Structures are given as structure tokens and as C-alpha cells.
Amino acid sequence: MRYKKFLSLILSFLLVSTSVASLYLGFKNLNLNLESKNEKDFLINKVIFSQDESTSFINKNAEIDIQNFELLFLRKLQSEASINKITFEWNKTQVVVKLVHKNKQYSWFYNLQKKFVI
């Protein structure tokens, strides 16, 4: 008689513990699914230079300071956390900036010509 009571107690404990574990894992999985759906896919906005900023990398002779442009570009892009690769392709007064962010590729074209105001 004692063994039957002990055995039923163990089986009841196992049944309750597996039920609690199943509920916990089910809610945990549900929580993970909700978090992944709420996770936004942040796109990178194109870097835009103001008039004052553009004069910092284009001198009076309408020559482009490549290093200054790249530094200013990277400084403005600094808020983006996980940029995997970035390249600058120069062609006289034009530059194509290519970058990879979270397995998405971006390609931006900049025409860097000094505008003369009369």
C-alpha cells in the first residue's frame, strides 16, 4: 500500500513538472517569435552633406580632398552600428560609395562639383 502511494506521488510530481516545463518552453518560444517579428529592419539612409560640409572637402580650385570627404562621410555614418564593408570608387568629381550592412548592399552616387556663385 505504501509503495502505491509513493509511486502515485512520484508520477503526479513528474506529470506536474513536465507540464510546467512545457508551458515555460512554449511561452519562451512565443516570446522569441514575437520579438523577432517586432524587430525592425533598419535601412541606412543616404548620407547627405550640407552646403557648409561640402565646402570642407572641395577647395577653391574645385579640387576634391578625397581623404577629407571619406573622413566626413564616415563621421556622418558613424551612428550606423554594423557596416560590414565600405568602398569608395573615385572618378574625377564623382564618387560611388558602396557598402554592405546586414547582408544588404547599398550603392550611392555623389557628384562633387563646386558650384560657382556669381
N, C-alpha and C positions, 0 to 999 in steps of 0.2 A: 504494500500500500504506500509505503514511504517513497519507494522508487517511482511509482506512477506520479505522485505529487511533484517530486523533484524533476522528473522528465517533462511533465507538463509546464512547470515553471521555466525550464531551460528553453523549451520550444516557444513559449509565449515571449520570452525575452528576445530570442532570435527573430521572431516574427515582427516584434515592435522595432527592434534595432534596424532590420533591413528595410522596413517601411520608412523609418525616419531617414535613413541613408538615401533611399530612392527619392524621397521628397526633396532632400537637400540638394542632391545632384541635379534633379530636374529643375529646381528653381535657379541653381547656379548656371545651368546651361541656358535657361530662358533669359537670365540676366546678361550673359555674354552675347546672346543673339540680339537683344535689344540695344546693347552698347555698340555692336558693330553696325547696326542699322542707323543709329544716331550719329555715328562718326562721319563727319563731313569730309568730302574730298576737296581739300583746299587747292584751288588753282592759283598759279602765280600770275599776278598782274604785271603787265609790261612796265618796265622802268621808264618813267618819263622825266625828262630834265626840264627844269625851269630856265628862263632866259638867263638869269644870273649864273646858274650852274653851267650852262653851255658855254658861256664866255670864259669859264675857268679852264676848259680844255681846248678852246680854239683861240689862237693868238691873233694879233692884229694883222699878220700877214696871211690869214686864213689857213694857217697850218694847224693840223691837229696834233696835240700832245697825246700820243697813244697811251702811254703809261698813266697819265692823269685821268684820261677817260675811263680806263679799266679800273683804276682805284675808286673813282667816284661811282661807277656802276656797281662795283662790289659793295661799297659802303651803303648805297641805296637798297641793295638786295640783301643786306645783312639780316634783316628780320625773317627771311625765309630760312627755315631750320635745316632742311635736309636736301641740299642740292648736291647731286652725285657728281656731275661733271659739267664744266663750263668751258666754252671755247669762243675765241674772238677771231673772225676772219675779216681781214682788212683789205680794202681795195680803194686806194686813194682817199676820197672823202666819204666812203661808205663802209659800214661795218655790219656784219651779220653776227649776232650773238646767239649761240646755240647752247642750250643747257638741258640737263636731264634732272627731273625732280619726281621722285616716287614712281619711277618707270614710265613717266610721261616726258615726251620730248617737246621742247619749245624752240622756236626759231624766230628771232626778232630782227628786223631790218632797221638800221638807222642811217639817214642821210645827213651827214655832218658838214654842212656848208655854212660858211659865215655869210650872214645877211648884212649887206651894206645899207645903212640908212642915210639918205641924203637930206 
